[in-house]
Amino acid sequence: MKRVTMSTIGEKAGVSKNTVSLALRNDPQIPEATRQRIKQIADELGYQRNPTVAHLMAELRSGNSTGPKASLALLNANQDPQAFTRHPTIPTYVQGCQRRARQMGYSLDHFWLHDPDLDGRRLNQILRARAIRGVVVVGLMRSNRLPEAFAETWEQYPCVVTGVRTRKPALSFACTDHHIITLRAFENVLARGYRRPGLVLDRTIDQLVEGRFTAGYQIGQSSLPSQQRLTPFYQVAEAEAQPQLFQQWLEHEKPDVIFTLYNKVHDWVEALGLKVPQDIGLLQLEHRAAAPEWAGMNQHNDVCGEAAIDMVISMIHSGESGVPPYPRATLISGSWVDGKTVRSLVINR
């Protein structure tokens, strides 16, 4: 059986071999209609890419071996243009992205998604001018929707989000497994003798991760008698101005340990005359090095950043771009961190 080559496809499509190569890599230089026609002809002829050659060519196209192979764009999707350096958690994602990109020989160019002078068309012009091959989005904290103004970027470049799962568009993503983190936290506090775990969480944050914190918490509660299953406290923002809201919840639900994302809950508890961990335990669902005294779950956000870089480089090598019909997910497991805010582990003898 005669081997189908790019030249064969080009003859059938009435285009050059180079055009076929670009089209099969989803290169935006080739019009979408032409790309689809060439791909259809390739499928009809039974064309199969050699994965070894494809990987080598991707390496050669991306640069020489003495310096960065190519550049990737790191888009700051946070409202704060300085979030990469001064946000409590976003810099950890960025550190992971930077570390993995450097290991793979890529440089990172930073952009702010809320720059008033930037939209998809302008960003794409910059990406092309700088020979940037793919995009990683970092810093979504208020919404899991990406700006429609950047639709051209999502359609023309390999794009991966880290931190959350996005909708409209739904892109491939790498993030911590919020559900399993909360469930593992629940298991750890039960092993320490707690029986009334409570959840204090801003509802916006839980909605951002599509309820996965609450889901893990509720699964954990299913192992307890119904009278020990507490209603979560979601009015974190309101409690800043009305502390009695938290006090009323605490007195009504009577938790013996609290899961939260906020160090300020420690201050709220102590303001009510309670001692940690003697009277009540506290557990940080996103343990940070800046508060080492807390017990909690390390989300390994730097590893999420590394995974996002791996995903976008894989897409570049495979010639993928555009909003995927079936977005891929890489979920990173968390790990328990001991601290002074909970009781010691109960050992059964």
Protein Blocks (a to p, Z undefined) as FASTA:
>chain_A
ZZddfklmmmmnopafklmmmmmnopakbcfklmmmmmmmmmmnopacdfklmmmmmmmm
nocfkbcfbdcddddfbfblklmmmgmklmmmmmmmmmmmmmnopacddddfklmkbcfk
lmmmmmmmnopabdcdehiakbccdcfklmmmmmmpccddehiacehiadddddddfklm
mmmmmmmmmmnopabdcddddfklmmmnnommmmmmmmmmmmpcfklpccddfklmmmmm
mmmlmmmmmmmnopabdcdfbfklmmmmmmnopacfkloccddfbdcfklmmbgcddehl
mlmmmmmmmmmmmmmmnopgcjdfbdcdddddddddddfkbccddddZZ
